Amino acid sequence: MKMKELRQLAKEKNIKIPVTLTKIEAVRIIQKAEGNFDCFARAAGGYCDQGGCIFYDDCMALSPQK
């Protein structure tokens, strides 16, 4: 998901995303605002049991694999 899409998603959910944030920080703010863990890009060893998460593919690509 691109930053433009993240900003649109946040806007639809009335979540403020400061312009200066990185993609990782923006997703984590959205996760927390939705009441979820702010775990984006933290899947240790490339494992995550949240396969239904809309950020899953990007998260796996950005998470440490070792």
One Martini backbone bead per residue (centre of mass of N, CA, C, O) as a GRO file, in nm:
protein
   66
    1MET     BB    1   0.097   0.037   0.023
    2LYS     BB    2   0.061   0.358  -0.023
    3MET     BB    3   0.064   0.665   0.115
    4LYS     BB    4  -0.191   0.765  -0.023
    5GLU     BB    5  -0.365   0.526   0.080
    6LEU     BB    6  -0.314   0.569   0.381
    7ARG     BB    7  -0.433   0.854   0.397
    8GLN     BB    8  -0.716   0.773   0.304
    9LEU     BB    9  -0.776   0.569   0.524
   10ALA     BB   10  -0.741   0.766   0.759
   11LYS     BB   11  -0.956   0.968   0.671
   12GLU     BB   12  -1.198   0.763   0.682
   13LYS     BB   13  -1.114   0.721   1.011
   14ASN     BB   14  -1.018   0.987   1.151
   15ILE     BB   15  -0.694   0.991   1.108
   16LYS     BB   16  -0.401   1.138   1.202
   17ILE     BB   17  -0.130   1.209   0.960
   18PRO     BB   18   0.163   1.310   0.952
   19VAL     BB   19   0.371   1.406   0.695
   20THR     BB   20   0.660   1.307   0.836
   21LEU     BB   21   0.594   1.019   0.814
   22THR     BB   22   0.631   0.703   0.782
   23LYS     BB   23   0.492   0.417   0.686
   24ILE     BB   24   0.530   0.267   0.949
   25GLU     BB   25   0.413   0.485   1.137
   26ALA     BB   26   0.134   0.511   1.001
   27VAL     BB   27   0.037   0.222   1.042
   28ARG     BB   28   0.063   0.218   1.352
   29ILE     BB   29  -0.149   0.435   1.401
   30ILE     BB   30  -0.382   0.283   1.276
   31GLN     BB   31  -0.372   0.034   1.452
   32LYS     BB   32  -0.418   0.177   1.725
   33ALA     BB   33  -0.688   0.323   1.647
   34GLU     BB   34  -0.825   0.024   1.602
   35GLY     BB   35  -0.706  -0.162   1.856
   36ASN     BB   36  -0.424  -0.255   1.777
   37PHE     BB   37  -0.133  -0.363   1.722
   38ASP     BB   38   0.193  -0.209   1.657
   39CYS     BB   39   0.342  -0.445   1.430
   40PHE     BB   40   0.457  -0.322   1.193
   41ALA     BB   41   0.754  -0.464   1.086
   42ARG     BB   42   0.777  -0.707   1.344
   43ALA     BB   43   0.821  -0.991   1.210
   44ALA     BB   44   0.979  -1.229   1.343
   45GLY     BB   45   1.115  -1.430   1.105
   46GLY     BB   46   0.852  -1.390   0.917
   47TYR     BB   47   0.618  -1.406   1.143
   48CYS     BB   48   0.250  -1.423   1.107
   49ASP     BB   49  -0.102  -1.466   1.222
   50GLN     BB   50  -0.224  -1.205   1.032
   51GLY     BB   51  -0.336  -1.274   0.725
   52GLY     BB   52  -0.596  -1.055   0.722
   53CYS     BB   53  -0.428  -0.820   0.698
   54ILE     BB   54  -0.394  -0.533   0.500
   55PHE     BB   55  -0.059  -0.525   0.573
   56TYR     BB   56   0.088  -0.798   0.535
   57ASP     BB   57   0.271  -0.780   0.281
   58ASP     BB   58   0.431  -0.530   0.371
   59CYS     BB   59   0.525  -0.641   0.640
   60MET     BB   60   0.693  -0.881   0.535
   61ALA     BB   61   0.885  -0.703   0.358
   62LEU     BB   62   0.986  -0.523   0.629
   63SER     BB   63   1.067  -0.756   0.790
   64PRO     BB   64   1.264  -0.942   0.966
   65GLN     BB   65   1.411  -1.263   0.867
   66LYS     BB   66   1.608  -1.326   1.144
   0.00000   0.00000   0.00000
